[in-house]
């Protein structure tokens, strides 16, 4: 997939999975450094916000925005996945007061590569939003083609609201 960062062209390692398809089996790390798989993480409707680097402004804004919405959606998992290390993510959460949204590390690039989101030139995953059901089927996707742009929060949250 072709994306840009500050208008500079970049390519992901493939085409992202599509609506109606199943999430691939992937592994990421939790804040305590333990591994978590697709099966461990997706046991009910789940929103996954993928950000390139939690320590940049748009990634920070996006994660804080979804964190502020978690309480409005009982029974739904909210995750942010970035290629930052678990330690970097813990430090960011502590500094920014983010405690509701769970950050997951794709420092091994397993998630990004299996989802078709990994950008080799920058060593991070392309910004995107995913909503999946308890069976790991993709119900919603937003692929942000200019990585410095924010996602459409209203559209993603309205989609979650309509699932109720």
C-alpha positions, 0 to 999 in steps of 0.5 A, a space after each residue: 500500500 502506498 502512504 505518505 509522511 509529510 508528503 514523502 511517498 512510502 510503501 507498506 510491506 503489502 496490502 492490508 487485510 480487508 473488511 470481512 476478513 479475519 485478523 491474522 494470528 499475531 503477537 505483540 507485547 503488553 506493558 509488562 513485557 509479556 506476549 499477547 496473541 490475537 486470541 488473548 486480545 480479541 474476545 469481544 468487539 475490539 477497536 485497534 488504533 495503530 500509530 507509528 510512534 507514540 512519542 509524536 504529536 498526532 499519535 499522542 493526540 489520537 491515543 488520548 482521544 480514544 482513551 477519553 472515549 473508553 468509558 462510553 463503550 462498555 464491553 469493548 476492548 480499546 488498544 493502541 498498537 505502536 512499534 515503540 517498546 513497552 518501556 517507551 509506552 509505559 513512560 508515555 502513559 505515565 507522562 500523559 495520564 493515559 490509563 484506560 486504553 491499553 498500549 501494545 508494542 509491535 517492536 518485533 513488527 509481527 503485527 504490522 507485517 501480518 496486517 500489511 501495515 509495516 513500513 520498512 523504510 521507517 521501521 514502523 506500522 502505518 496509521 490505521 483504525 480497525 474494529 473487529 468482532 469477537 470472532 476476529 472478523 474485520 468490521 471496520 477499517 480506516 487506512 490513513 494514507 498521510 501518516 501525519 493526519 489524524 483518523 476520523 474519530 467521529 466515524 469510528 466511534 459512531 460505528 462502535 455506537 451502532 454495534 450496540 
